[in-house]
Amino acid sequence: MVNQTNILVTGASRGIGRSICQRLISDGYTVTGIARTRPADWPEAMPFYIVDLAEWLNANQRSRFLLTAPPLRLPGAEGSPVTPIATV
């Protein structure tokens, strides 16, 4: 069964980001990867953007960005559509 959730992963070409992508893809999620290089084995059906995020932030006169998450669907968890999950 394919999950209809789309997930964006930065640093998707290696290390932890790559491992997260591989796991999510194997679990049936649609993953959009962002990194400075595209892995040779990245699935053609999955979007991938070659971007140096630090350069993009600098070019757009930004020093950081804020990631947000929808409400968590876990018993006892708290969250909202504007709950920050990371600030870079």
N, CA, C and O atoms as a CHARMM CRD file, in Angstrom:
* protein
*
  352
    1    1 MET  N      0.84200  -1.18300   0.00000 PROA 1      0.00000
    2    1 MET  CA     0.00000   0.00000   0.00000 PROA 1      0.00000
    3    1 MET  C      0.88400   1.24200   0.00000 PROA 1      0.00000
    4    1 MET  O      1.82000   1.34200   0.79400 PROA 1      0.00000
    5    2 VAL  N      0.59200   2.17800  -0.88000 PROA 2      0.00000
    6    2 VAL  CA     1.37200   3.40100  -0.97300 PROA 2      0.00000
    7    2 VAL  C      0.75400   4.45500  -0.06700 PROA 2      0.00000
    8    2 VAL  O     -0.45400   4.68900  -0.09900 PROA 2      0.00000
    9    3 ASN  N      1.59800   5.08800   0.74000 PROA 3      0.00000
   10    3 ASN  CA     1.14800   6.15500   1.61900 PROA 3      0.00000
   11    3 ASN  C      1.08600   7.44400   0.80800 PROA 3      0.00000
   12    3 ASN  O      1.99600   7.71600   0.02600 PROA 3      0.00000
   13    4 GLN  N      0.03900   8.23800   0.97300 PROA 4      0.00000
   14    4 GLN  CA    -0.13400   9.47500   0.21500 PROA 4      0.00000
   15    4 GLN  C      0.58400  10.66500   0.85300 PROA 4      0.00000
   16    4 GLN  O      0.49200  11.78000   0.33900 PROA 4      0.00000
   17    5 THR  N      1.29000  10.45300   1.95000 PROA 5      0.00000
   18    5 THR  CA     2.01800  11.52700   2.61100 PROA 5      0.00000
   19    5 THR  C      3.29500  11.83300   1.84300 PROA 5      0.00000
   20    5 THR  O      4.04400  10.92300   1.48500 PROA 5      0.00000
   21    6 ASN  N      3.54500  13.11700   1.58800 PROA 6      0.00000
   22    6 ASN  CA     4.77500  13.55400   0.93500 PROA 6      0.00000
   23    6 ASN  C      5.71100  14.10100   1.99700 PROA 6      0.00000
   24    6 ASN  O      5.30000  14.88800   2.85000 PROA 6      0.00000
   25    7 ILE  N      6.96400  13.68700   1.94600 PROA 7      0.00000
   26    7 ILE  CA     7.93100  14.08200   2.96500 PROA 7      0.00000
   27    7 ILE  C      9.13300  14.72900   2.29300 PROA 7      0.00000
   28    7 ILE  O      9.66000  14.19800   1.31500 PROA 7      0.00000
   29    8 LEU  N      9.57100  15.87400   2.81300 PROA 8      0.00000
   30    8 LEU  CA    10.74500  16.58400   2.31800 PROA 8      0.00000
   31    8 LEU  C     11.90100  16.30200   3.26400 PROA 8      0.00000
   32    8 LEU  O     11.77900  16.48200   4.47500 PROA 8      0.00000
   33    9 VAL  N     13.03100  15.85800   2.70300 PROA 9      0.00000
   34    9 VAL  CA    14.21200  15.55900   3.51400 PROA 9      0.00000
   35    9 VAL  C     15.38500  16.35400   2.95900 PROA 9      0.00000
   36    9 VAL  O     15.74300  16.21100   1.79000 PROA 9      0.00000
   37   10 THR  N     15.98700  17.20000   3.80700 PROA 10     0.00000
   38   10 THR  CA    17.19800  17.89800   3.40100 PROA 10     0.00000
   39   10 THR  C     18.39900  17.03800   3.77600 PROA 10     0.00000
   40   10 THR  O     18.33000  16.23600   4.70700 PROA 10     0.00000
   41   11 GLY  N     19.49900  17.20800   3.04600 PROA 11     0.00000
   42   11 GLY  CA    20.67100  16.37400   3.28700 PROA 11     0.00000
   43   11 GLY  C     20.40900  14.93900   2.86300 PROA 11     0.00000
   44   11 GLY  O     20.89700  13.99700   3.48900 PROA 11     0.00000
   45   12 ALA  N     19.63600  14.77700   1.79500 PROA 12     0.00000
   46   12 ALA  CA    19.13900  13.46300   1.39100 PROA 12     0.00000
   47   12 ALA  C     20.15300  12.59900   0.65500 PROA 12     0.00000
   48   12 ALA  O     19.85500  11.44800   0.33700 PROA 12     0.00000
   49   13 SER  N     21.33500  13.11800   0.37800 PROA 13     0.00000
   50   13 SER  CA    22.27500  12.35200  -0.44900 PROA 13     0.00000
   51   13 SER  C     23.21100  11.44400   0.33300 PROA 13     0.00000
   52   13 SER  O     23.81600  10.53900  -0.24300 PROA 13     0.00000
   53   14 ARG  N     23.34100  11.67100   1.63900 PROA 14     0.00000
   54   14 ARG  CA    24.25300  10.81100   2.40500 PROA 14     0.00000
   55   14 ARG  C     23.96300  10.90200   3.89900 PROA 14     0.00000
   56   14 ARG  O     23.18100  11.73800   4.35300 PROA 14     0.00000
   57   15 GLY  N     24.60600  10.03100   4.63400 PROA 15     0.00000
   58   15 GLY  CA    24.50300  10.04500   6.09000 PROA 15     0.00000
   59   15 GLY  C     23.10100   9.76000   6.59900 PROA 15     0.00000
   60   15 GLY  O     22.37000   8.93900   6.04600 PROA 15     0.00000
   61   16 ILE  N     22.74600  10.46300   7.67200 PROA 16     0.00000
   62   16 ILE  CA    21.45100  10.25200   8.30900 PROA 16     0.00000
   63   16 ILE  C     20.30800  10.59000   7.35500 PROA 16     0.00000
   64   16 ILE  O     19.31700   9.86200   7.29100 PROA 16     0.00000
   65   17 GLY  N     20.44300  11.68400   6.61700 PROA 17     0.00000
   66   17 GLY  CA    19.39500  12.06700   5.67200 PROA 17     0.00000
   67   17 GLY  C     19.13500  10.98400   4.64500 PROA 17     0.00000
   68   17 GLY  O     17.98400  10.68900   4.32400 PROA 17     0.00000
   69   18 ARG  N     20.19600  10.39300   4.13100 PROA 18     0.00000
   70   18 ARG  CA    20.06200   9.31500   3.13900 PROA 18     0.00000
   71   18 ARG  C     19.38500   8.09000   3.75400 PROA 18     0.00000
   72   18 ARG  O     18.51300   7.48000   3.13500 PROA 18     0.00000
   73   19 SER  N     19.78700   7.73800   4.95800 PROA 19     0.00000
   74   19 SER  CA    19.17700   6.59000   5.64200 PROA 19     0.00000
   75   19 SER  C     17.69100   6.81300   5.89900 PROA 19     0.00000
   76   19 SER  O     16.88000   5.90000   5.74300 PROA 19     0.00000
   77   20 ILE  N     17.34500   8.03200   6.29300 PROA 20     0.00000
   78   20 ILE  CA    15.93800   8.36100   6.51900 PROA 20     0.00000
   79   20 ILE  C     15.15700   8.22100   5.21900 PROA 20     0.00000
   80   20 ILE  O     14.06100   7.66100   5.21000 PROA 20     0.00000
   81   21 CYS  N     15.71300   8.72500   4.12500 PROA 21     0.00000
   82   21 CYS  CA    15.04300   8.61600   2.82500 PROA 21     0.00000
   83   21 CYS  C     14.82300   7.16400   2.42900 PROA 21     0.00000
   84   21 CYS  O     13.72900   6.79000   2.00800 PROA 21     0.00000
   85   22 GLN  N     15.85400   6.35200   2.56400 PROA 22     0.00000
   86   22 GLN  CA    15.74000   4.94400   2.18700 PROA 22     0.00000
   87   22 GLN  C     14.63600   4.25600   2.98200 PROA 22     0.00000
   88   22 GLN  O     13.85700   3.48000   2.42700 PROA 22     0.00000
   89   23 ARG  N     14.57100   4.53600   4.26300 PROA 23     0.00000
   90   23 ARG  CA    13.54800   3.91800   5.11200 PROA 23     0.00000
   91   23 ARG  C     12.15200   4.38100   4.71700 PROA 23     0.00000
   92   23 ARG  O     11.23700   3.56800   4.58700 PROA 23     0.00000
   93   24 LEU  N     11.99000   5.69000   4.52500 PROA 24     0.00000
   94   24 LEU  CA    10.67800   6.22100   4.16500 PROA 24     0.00000
   95   24 LEU  C     10.21200   5.68300   2.81600 PROA 24     0.00000
   96   24 LEU  O      9.04500   5.32200   2.65700 PROA 24     0.00000
   97   25 ILE  N     11.11900   5.63000   1.84800 PROA 25     0.00000
   98   25 ILE  CA    10.77200   5.10200   0.52300 PROA 25     0.00000
   99   25 ILE  C     10.37400   3.63800   0.62700 PROA 25     0.00000
  100   25 ILE  O      9.39600   3.21400   0.01000 PROA 25     0.00000
  101   26 SER  N     11.12800   2.86000   1.40600 PROA 26     0.00000
  102   26 SER  CA    10.79400   1.43700   1.55400 PROA 26     0.00000
  103   26 SER  C      9.46200   1.23500   2.28000 PROA 26     0.00000
  104   26 SER  O      8.80900   0.20500   2.11200 PROA 26     0.00000
  105   27 ASP  N      9.06100   2.22500   3.08800 PROA 27     0.00000
  106   27 ASP  CA     7.77200   2.16200   3.78600 PROA 27     0.00000
  107   27 ASP  C      6.62100   2.68800   2.92900 PROA 27     0.00000
  108   27 ASP  O      5.47600   2.71100   3.38000 PROA 27     0.00000
  109   28 GLY  N      6.91500   3.11200   1.69000 PROA 28     0.00000
  110   28 GLY  CA     5.87100   3.52600   0.76400 PROA 28     0.00000
  111   28 GLY  C      5.56000   5.00600   0.71300 PROA 28     0.00000
  112   28 GLY  O      4.58200   5.40600   0.08200 PROA 28     0.00000
  113   29 TYR  N      6.37100   5.83300   1.36400 PROA 29     0.00000
  114   29 TYR  CA     6.14400   7.27300   1.32900 PROA 29     0.00000
  115   29 TYR  C      6.73400   7.87800   0.06300 PROA 29     0.00000
  116   29 TYR  O      7.68500   7.34300  -0.50900 PROA 29     0.00000
  117   30 THR  N      6.15800   9.00400  -0.37200 PROA 30     0.00000
  118   30 THR  CA     6.75300   9.79600  -1.43700 PROA 30     0.00000
  119   30 THR  C      7.72600  10.75700  -0.77000 PROA 30     0.00000
  120   30 THR  O      7.33700  11.54500   0.09200 PROA 30     0.00000
  121   31 VAL  N      8.98700  10.68900  -1.16900 PROA 31     0.00000
  122   31 VAL  CA    10.03100  11.50100  -0.54700 PROA 31     0.00000
  123   31 VAL  C     10.59500  12.47200  -1.57700 PROA 31     0.00000
  124   31 VAL  O     10.96300  12.07200  -2.68100 PROA 31     0.00000
  125   32 THR  N     10.66100  13.74200  -1.21100 PROA 32     0.00000
  126   32 THR  CA    11.34400  14.74200  -2.01500 PROA 32     0.00000
  127   32 THR  C     12.67100  15.01500  -1.33500 PROA 32     0.00000
  128   32 THR  O     12.70800  15.43200  -0.17700 PROA 32     0.00000
  129   33 GLY  N     13.75700  14.77900  -2.04900 PROA 33     0.00000
  130   33 GLY  CA    15.09000  14.97400  -1.49000 PROA 33     0.00000
  131   33 GLY  C     15.69100  16.30100  -1.90200 PROA 33     0.00000
  132   33 GLY  O     15.45800  16.78600  -3.00900 PROA 33     0.00000
  133   34 ILE  N     16.46300  16.88100  -1.00700 PROA 34     0.00000
  134   34 ILE  CA    17.22600  18.09400  -1.28700 PROA 34     0.00000
  135   34 ILE  C     18.63600  17.86700  -0.77800 PROA 34     0.00000
  136   34 ILE  O     18.83600  17.45500   0.36400 PROA 34     0.00000
  137   35 ALA  N     19.62000  18.13900  -1.63800 PROA 35     0.00000
  138   35 ALA  CA    21.02900  18.03600  -1.24400 PROA 35     0.00000
  139   35 ALA  C     21.87700  18.68500  -2.32900 PROA 35     0.00000
  140   35 ALA  O     21.37000  19.07600  -3.38000 PROA 35     0.00000
  141   36 ARG  N     23.16500  18.79400  -2.06300 PROA 36     0.00000
  142   36 ARG  CA    24.07500  19.37500  -3.04800 PROA 36     0.00000
  143   36 ARG  C     24.37300  18.43400  -4.20100 PROA 36     0.00000
  144   36 ARG  O     24.75600  18.87900  -5.28300 PROA 36     0.00000
  145   37 THR  N     24.20100  17.13200  -3.97900 PROA 37     0.00000
  146   37 THR  CA    24.40600  16.14300  -5.04400 PROA 37     0.00000
  147   37 THR  C     23.27900  15.12400  -5.00000 PROA 37     0.00000
  148   37 THR  O     22.75600  14.80300  -3.93200 PROA 37     0.00000
  149   38 ARG  N     22.91100  14.61800  -6.17200 PROA 38     0.00000
  150   38 ARG  CA    21.86000  13.59500  -6.25800 PROA 38     0.00000
  151   38 ARG  C     22.51300  12.22000  -6.22200 PROA 38     0.00000
  152   38 ARG  O     23.43700  11.95800  -6.99200 PROA 38     0.00000
  153   39 PRO  N     22.04700  11.33800  -5.34000 PROA 39     0.00000
  154   39 PRO  CA    22.60500   9.98500  -5.31000 PROA 39     0.00000
  155   39 PRO  C     22.32200   9.26200  -6.62800 PROA 39     0.00000
  156   39 PRO  O     21.24800   9.42200  -7.20700 PROA 39     0.00000
  157   40 ALA  N     23.27800   8.47500  -7.09600 PROA 40     0.00000
  158   40 ALA  CA    23.12400   7.75300  -8.36000 PROA 40     0.00000
  159   40 ALA  C     21.93600   6.80100  -8.32800 PROA 40     0.00000
  160   40 ALA  O     21.31600   6.55200  -9.36200 PROA 40     0.00000
  161   41 ASP  N     21.61300   6.26700  -7.15800 PROA 41     0.00000
  162   41 ASP  CA    20.52700   5.29000  -7.06500 PROA 41     0.00000
  163   41 ASP  C     19.19800   5.89100  -6.60200 PROA 41     0.00000
  164   41 ASP  O     18.30300   5.15500  -6.18500 PROA 41     0.00000
  165   42 TRP  N     19.05800   7.22700  -6.67000 PROA 42     0.00000
  166   42 TRP  CA    17.80500   7.86100  -6.25800 PROA 42     0.00000
  167   42 TRP  C     16.70000   7.42400  -7.21900 PROA 42     0.00000
  168   42 TRP  O     16.88900   7.49100  -8.43300 PROA 42     0.00000
  169   43 PRO  N     15.54200   6.97600  -6.70200 PROA 43     0.00000
  170   43 PRO  CA    14.45800   6.50700  -7.57200 PROA 43     0.00000
  171   43 PRO  C     13.96800   7.61100  -8.51500 PROA 43     0.00000
  172   43 PRO  O     13.71900   8.73500  -8.07800 PROA 43     0.00000
  173   44 GLU  N     13.83100   7.29500  -9.79100 PROA 44     0.00000
  174   44 GLU  CA    13.38400   8.27400 -10.78600 PROA 44     0.00000
  175   44 GLU  C     12.00600   8.84300 -10.46200 PROA 44     0.00000
  176   44 GLU  O     11.71800   9.99300 -10.79600 PROA 44     0.00000
  177   45 ALA  N     11.16100   8.05800  -9.82200 PROA 45     0.00000
  178   45 ALA  CA     9.79800   8.50100  -9.51100 PROA 45     0.00000
  179   45 ALA  C      9.74900   9.50300  -8.36000 PROA 45     0.00000
  180   45 ALA  O      8.72100  10.14300  -8.13800 PROA 45     0.00000
  181   46 MET  N     10.84600   9.64300  -7.63300 PROA 46     0.00000
  182   46 MET  CA    10.87200  10.54300  -6.48000 PROA 46     0.00000
  183   46 MET  C     11.54700  11.86200  -6.87300 PROA 46     0.00000
  184   46 MET  O     12.62000  11.84900  -7.47600 PROA 46     0.00000
  185   47 PRO  N     10.92600  13.00200  -6.53500 PROA 47     0.00000
  186   47 PRO  CA    11.53600  14.29400  -6.85200 PROA 47     0.00000
  187   47 PRO  C     12.83600  14.50200  -6.07300 PROA 47     0.00000
  188   47 PRO  O     12.96400  14.06600  -4.92800 PROA 47     0.00000
  189   48 PHE  N     13.79400  15.17100  -6.70800 PROA 48     0.00000
  190   48 PHE  CA    15.05400  15.50200  -6.04600 PROA 48     0.00000
  191   48 PHE  C     15.52200  16.85200  -6.56800 PROA 48     0.00000
  192   48 PHE  O     15.53600  17.08800  -7.77700 PROA 48     0.00000
  193   49 TYR  N     15.90100  17.72900  -5.66100 PROA 49     0.00000
  194   49 TYR  CA    16.37400  19.05600  -6.03300 PROA 49     0.00000
  195   49 TYR  C     17.81500  19.21700  -5.57900 PROA 49     0.00000
  196   49 TYR  O     18.14400  19.00700  -4.41200 PROA 49     0.00000
  197   50 ILE  N     18.66700  19.59300  -6.52600 PROA 50     0.00000
  198   50 ILE  CA    20.07200  19.82600  -6.19700 PROA 50     0.00000
  199   50 ILE  C     20.20000  21.28700  -5.78200 PROA 50     0.00000
  200   50 ILE  O     20.14900  22.19200  -6.61500 PROA 50     0.00000
  201   51 VAL  N     20.36500  21.49700  -4.48700 PROA 51     0.00000
  202   51 VAL  CA    20.39900  22.83700  -3.91500 PROA 51     0.00000
  203   51 VAL  C     21.38900  22.84500  -2.76100 PROA 51     0.00000
  204   51 VAL  O     21.39800  21.93600  -1.93200 PROA 51     0.00000
  205   52 ASP  N     22.21700  23.87100  -2.71500 PROA 52     0.00000
  206   52 ASP  CA    23.03600  24.09800  -1.52700 PROA 52     0.00000
  207   52 ASP  C     22.21700  25.02900  -0.64600 PROA 52     0.00000
  208   52 ASP  O     22.13100  26.22800  -0.91500 PROA 52     0.00000
  209   53 LEU  N     21.62200  24.48900   0.39300 PROA 53     0.00000
  210   53 LEU  CA    20.69800  25.25300   1.22300 PROA 53     0.00000
  211   53 LEU  C     21.36700  26.48200   1.83600 PROA 53     0.00000
  212   53 LEU  O     20.73500  27.53200   1.95500 PROA 53     0.00000
  213   54 ALA  N     22.62400  26.36700   2.22300 PROA 54     0.00000
  214   54 ALA  CA    23.33100  27.51500   2.80300 PROA 54     0.00000
  215   54 ALA  C     23.45400  28.64400   1.77900 PROA 54     0.00000
  216   54 ALA  O     23.28200  29.81300   2.12400 PROA 54     0.00000
  217   55 GLU  N     23.75100  28.30100   0.52100 PROA 55     0.00000
  218   55 GLU  CA    23.84100  29.32700  -0.52500 PROA 55     0.00000
  219   55 GLU  C     22.48300  29.97000  -0.77700 PROA 55     0.00000
  220   55 GLU  O     22.38900  31.18200  -0.96800 PROA 55     0.00000
  221   56 TRP  N     21.42600  29.14800  -0.77700 PROA 56     0.00000
  222   56 TRP  CA    20.08200  29.68400  -0.99100 PROA 56     0.00000
  223   56 TRP  C     19.71400  30.66100   0.12000 PROA 56     0.00000
  224   56 TRP  O     19.19200  31.74300  -0.14900 PROA 56     0.00000
  225   57 LEU  N     19.98500  30.28400   1.35900 PROA 57     0.00000
  226   57 LEU  CA    19.68400  31.17400   2.48400 PROA 57     0.00000
  227   57 LEU  C     20.43100  32.49100   2.34100 PROA 57     0.00000
  228   57 LEU  O     19.85400  33.55800   2.55300 PROA 57     0.00000
  229   58 ASN  N     21.71100  32.42400   1.98400 PROA 58     0.00000
  230   58 ASN  CA    22.51900  33.62400   1.81700 PROA 58     0.00000
  231   58 ASN  C     21.99200  34.48100   0.66600 PROA 58     0.00000
  232   58 ASN  O     21.87900  35.69900   0.80900 PROA 58     0.00000
  233   59 ALA  N     21.67000  33.86900  -0.46300 PROA 59     0.00000
  234   59 ALA  CA    21.17700  34.60400  -1.62700 PROA 59     0.00000
  235   59 ALA  C     19.84600  35.28700  -1.34200 PROA 59     0.00000
  236   59 ALA  O     19.53800  36.32300  -1.93100 PROA 59     0.00000
  237   60 ASN  N     19.06600  34.71500  -0.45200 PROA 60     0.00000
  238   60 ASN  CA    17.76800  35.28100  -0.09700 PROA 60     0.00000
  239   60 ASN  C     17.82000  36.07400   1.20500 PROA 60     0.00000
  240   60 ASN  O     16.79300  36.35100   1.82500 PROA 60     0.00000
  241   61 GLN  N     19.03300  36.43000   1.60100 PROA 61     0.00000
  242   61 GLN  CA    19.28400  37.23000   2.80100 PROA 61     0.00000
  243   61 GLN  C     18.58500  36.65000   4.02800 PROA 61     0.00000
  244   61 GLN  O     17.93800  37.36100   4.79700 PROA 61     0.00000
  245   62 ARG  N     18.73500  35.35900   4.18200 PROA 62     0.00000
  246   62 ARG  CA    18.17800  34.65600   5.34300 PROA 62     0.00000
  247   62 ARG  C     19.32700  34.01200   6.10500 PROA 62     0.00000
  248   62 ARG  O     20.30400  33.55500   5.51200 PROA 62     0.00000
  249   63 SER  N     19.19900  33.98200   7.40100 PROA 63     0.00000
  250   63 SER  CA    20.21300  33.30500   8.19900 PROA 63     0.00000
  251   63 SER  C     19.67700  32.00500   8.77800 PROA 63     0.00000
  252   63 SER  O     20.43400  31.19500   9.31200 PROA 63     0.00000
  253   64 ARG  N     18.36500  31.81100   8.66900 PROA 64     0.00000
  254   64 ARG  CA    17.76400  30.58800   9.20900 PROA 64     0.00000
  255   64 ARG  C     16.38500  30.39700   8.58000 PROA 64     0.00000
  256   64 ARG  O     15.84900  31.29500   7.93000 PROA 64     0.00000
  257   65 PHE  N     15.84100  29.23600   8.78400 PROA 65     0.00000
  258   65 PHE  CA    14.47200  28.97400   8.36400 PROA 65     0.00000
  259   65 PHE  C     13.79400  28.14900   9.43600 PROA 65     0.00000
  260   65 PHE  O     14.45600  27.55200  10.28400 PROA 65     0.00000
  261   66 LEU  N     12.49700  28.11700   9.39600 PROA 66     0.00000
  262   66 LEU  CA    11.70600  27.43700  10.41700 PROA 66     0.00000
  263   66 LEU  C     10.89100  26.33900   9.75300 PROA 66     0.00000
  264   66 LEU  O     10.17500  26.58800   8.78300 PROA 66     0.00000
  265   67 LEU  N     11.00000  25.14200  10.26900 PROA 67     0.00000
  266   67 LEU  CA    10.19100  24.03000   9.78700 PROA 67     0.00000
  267   67 LEU  C      8.99700  23.88600  10.70900 PROA 67     0.00000
  268   67 LEU  O      9.12700  24.03200  11.92400 PROA 67     0.00000
  269   68 THR  N      7.84400  23.60400  10.14500 PROA 68     0.00000
  270   68 THR  CA     6.65200  23.41100  10.96000 PROA 68     0.00000
  271   68 THR  C      6.05700  22.03700  10.68900 PROA 68     0.00000
  272   68 THR  O      6.33100  21.41100   9.66500 PROA 68     0.00000
  273   69 ALA  N      5.26100  21.59600  11.60300 PROA 69     0.00000
  274   69 ALA  CA     4.64900  20.27100  11.48000 PROA 69     0.00000
  275   69 ALA  C      3.16500  20.36300  11.79400 PROA 69     0.00000
  276   69 ALA  O      2.74500  21.19700  12.59600 PROA 69     0.00000
  277   70 PRO  N      2.36900  19.50500  11.16000 PROA 70     0.00000
  278   70 PRO  CA     0.94700  19.45600  11.51200 PROA 70     0.00000
  279   70 PRO  C      0.78500  18.84100  12.89700 PROA 70     0.00000
  280   70 PRO  O      1.75000  18.33100  13.46500 PROA 70     0.00000
  281   71 PRO  N     -0.41600  18.88400  13.43800 PROA 71     0.00000
  282   71 PRO  CA    -0.62400  18.27700  14.75700 PROA 71     0.00000
  283   71 PRO  C     -0.16700  16.82100  14.78000 PROA 71     0.00000
  284   71 PRO  O     -0.40600  16.06600  13.83700 PROA 71     0.00000
  285   72 LEU  N      0.47900  16.45000  15.84700 PROA 72     0.00000
  286   72 LEU  CA     0.93300  15.07000  15.98300 PROA 72     0.00000
  287   72 LEU  C     -0.24600  14.18400  16.32000 PROA 72     0.00000
  288   72 LEU  O     -1.12200  14.57400  17.09100 PROA 72     0.00000
  289   73 ARG  N     -0.27100  13.00600  15.75300 PROA 73     0.00000
  290   73 ARG  CA    -1.37300  12.08200  16.01300 PROA 73     0.00000
  291   73 ARG  C     -0.89100  10.94100  16.89800 PROA 73     0.00000
  292   73 ARG  O     -1.01000   9.76700  16.54700 PROA 73     0.00000
  293   74 LEU  N     -0.35200  11.30600  18.03600 PROA 74     0.00000
  294   74 LEU  CA     0.13800  10.32500  18.99300 PROA 74     0.00000
  295   74 LEU  C     -0.54600  10.56900  20.32800 PROA 74     0.00000
  296   74 LEU  O     -0.73400  11.72500  20.70700 PROA 74     0.00000
  297   75 PRO  N     -0.92300   9.52900  21.05000 PROA 75     0.00000
  298   75 PRO  CA    -1.55800   9.72600  22.35200 PROA 75     0.00000
  299   75 PRO  C     -0.66400  10.54900  23.28500 PROA 75     0.00000
  300   75 PRO  O      0.49900  10.20800  23.50300 PROA 75     0.00000
  301   76 GLY  N     -1.20700  11.61200  23.82100 PROA 76     0.00000
  302   76 GLY  CA    -0.46500  12.43700  24.76100 PROA 76     0.00000
  303   76 GLY  C      0.47700  13.43800  24.12100 PROA 76     0.00000
  304   76 GLY  O      1.12100  14.20900  24.83200 PROA 76     0.00000
  305   77 ALA  N      0.57700  13.44900  22.78900 PROA 77     0.00000
  306   77 ALA  CA     1.49500  14.37700  22.11700 PROA 77     0.00000
  307   77 ALA  C      0.79600  15.71600  21.90900 PROA 77     0.00000
  308   77 ALA  O     -0.42600  15.77900  21.77500 PROA 77     0.00000
  309   78 GLU  N      1.58700  16.78000  21.88300 PROA 78     0.00000
  310   78 GLU  CA     1.05100  18.10700  21.63500 PROA 78     0.00000
  311   78 GLU  C      1.63800  18.63300  20.34400 PROA 78     0.00000
  312   78 GLU  O      2.75600  18.27400  19.97400 PROA 78     0.00000
  313   79 GLY  N      0.89300  19.47900  19.65800 PROA 79     0.00000
  314   79 GLY  CA     1.39700  20.07300  18.42600 PROA 79     0.00000
  315   79 GLY  C      0.31800  20.90100  17.76600 PROA 79     0.00000
  316   79 GLY  O     -0.86100  20.78600  18.09800 PROA 79     0.00000
  317   80 SER  N      0.72500  21.72500  16.84200 PROA 80     0.00000
  318   80 SER  CA    -0.21000  22.54500  16.08800 PROA 80     0.00000
  319   80 SER  C      0.40000  22.80000  14.71400 PROA 80     0.00000
  320   80 SER  O      1.57500  22.50200  14.49900 PROA 80     0.00000
  321   81 PRO  N     -0.38600  23.35000  13.77400 PROA 81     0.00000
  322   81 PRO  CA     0.16300  23.60600  12.44300 PROA 81     0.00000
  323   81 PRO  C      1.34300  24.57200  12.43600 PROA 81     0.00000
  324   81 PRO  O      2.06400  24.64200  11.44100 PROA 81     0.00000
  325   82 VAL  N      1.55800  25.31000  13.50600 PROA 82     0.00000
  326   82 VAL  CA     2.68200  26.23600  13.54800 PROA 82     0.00000
  327   82 VAL  C      3.68400  25.86200  14.63100 PROA 82     0.00000
  328   82 VAL  O      4.45300  26.71200  15.07900 PROA 82     0.00000
  329   83 THR  N      3.68700  24.62100  15.05000 PROA 83     0.00000
  330   83 THR  CA     4.65100  24.17200  16.04400 PROA 83     0.00000
  331   83 THR  C      6.01300  24.00300  15.38200 PROA 83     0.00000
  332   83 THR  O      6.15400  23.16500  14.49200 PROA 83     0.00000
  333   84 PRO  N      7.02300  24.77400  15.79000 PROA 84     0.00000
  334   84 PRO  CA     8.34000  24.59100  15.17700 PROA 84     0.00000
  335   84 PRO  C      8.93400  23.24300  15.55500 PROA 84     0.00000
  336   84 PRO  O      8.86100  22.82000  16.70900 PROA 84     0.00000
  337   85 ILE  N      9.52100  22.57700  14.57600 PROA 85     0.00000
  338   85 ILE  CA    10.21000  21.33300  14.87300 PROA 85     0.00000
  339   85 ILE  C     11.71500  21.49900  14.72900 PROA 85     0.00000
  340   85 ILE  O     12.48300  20.67000  15.21700 PROA 85     0.00000
  341   86 ALA  N     12.14000  22.56800  14.06100 PROA 86     0.00000
  342   86 ALA  CA    13.57400  22.82700  13.94000 PROA 86     0.00000
  343   86 ALA  C     13.77900  24.24700  13.45100 PROA 86     0.00000
  344   86 ALA  O     13.00100  24.75500  12.64300 PROA 86     0.00000
  345   87 THR  N     14.81200  24.87400  13.93700 PROA 87     0.00000
  346   87 THR  CA    15.22800  26.17800  13.44100 PROA 87     0.00000
  347   87 THR  C     16.68500  26.06500  13.04800 PROA 87     0.00000
  348   87 THR  O     17.51500  25.59400  13.82500 PROA 87     0.00000
  349   88 VAL  N     16.99100  26.49900  11.84100 PROA 88     0.00000
  350   88 VAL  CA    18.37200  26.42100  11.35100 PROA 88     0.00000
  351   88 VAL  C     18.90000  27.82200  11.20700 PROA 88     0.00000
  352   88 VAL  O     20.04800  28.01100  10.80700 PROA 88     0.00000
